[in-house]
Amino acid sequence: MIDTRVSIAGIEFKNPVTTASGTFGSGREFGEFVDLNRLGAITVKGVADKPWQGNDSPRIAEVYGGMLNSVGLQNPGADYFIKEDIPFLRQFDTKIIVNICGHTIDEYVRVTEKLRSADIDLLELNISCPNVKEGGMAFGTDCKMIEKVVGAVKKAAAQPLIVKMSPNVTDITETSKAAEAAGADALSMINTLTGMKIDIYRRKPVLANKIGGMSGPAIKPVALRMVWQTAKAVNIPIIGMGGISDAEDAIEFIMAGATMVSVGTANFSNPTATTDTISGIEKFMEDQSIKNLAEIRGII
Ligand code: SIN
């Protein structure tokens, strides 16, 4: 008999699979393909204090081994999210992780305060979006700023706090340790790597924002290496992500030290990538006589 349950900050998940923020909306679009009750958690697109318009189009480009995005955290704001999306998500037997964003520490704190009494399970603090001029990656690549923003949000938060880390740094273990020291209950990694694509016939960047964040299978080895290094450097759980498309990818991240995994870009080409990954993990555990994922977590 296998047991796929995992826990993070005292919250128990029925299995280790969630969705990478921004690739699954708030679940509505995927509900017709996927039984949302199967997911360990749904991690929703970034939510800010007030609605954000996002960046100009084009803001998506396909590239070899993945895609670039420069969405700019378009979202309808916390009030809409609380009124419309939480009741929708609560119909399903899954945990809700809310990715939160802001341009300033005050904005991060305000959205956190709005969510204090919301019926959600965890917060994921997005300090790693490469597509906004203020906030985002500007916070997540500087240890001092990480300490300030994580400390302020942790103080305001009613739910456990996951901090989403940027890979666009020299040493991710240093930024991760800064987040842990400031009160993070868990880390999620990695957000996208900054990238670019040029249309040589138009002689212009394909993205209106010129650069964007790269995700997809091509970044998986980078993400895996960062999860493995960080798992040895911190004492809090990690949600691994970056190019995870199937169970084999997910199990690699678990063996590297991740407690949970997020499926992201794969959702766009295979809408059942999340549930396929869950079924594949179950099969692997049965075939390999693994009763509990703790048996293989961090064995590398
Ligand atoms: C975006 O909305 O620009 C992507 C979000 C992120 O990379 O954190």
Boltz pocket constraint, residues with backbone or C-beta under 6 A from the ligand:
constraints:
  - pocket:
      binder: B
      contacts: [[A, 21], [A, 22], [A, 46], [A, 69], [A, 70], [A, 71], [A, 72], [A, 73], [A, 74], [A, 126], [A, 128], [A, 129], [A, 130], [A, 131], [A, 132], [A, 191], [A, 192], [A, 213]]
      max_distance: 6.0
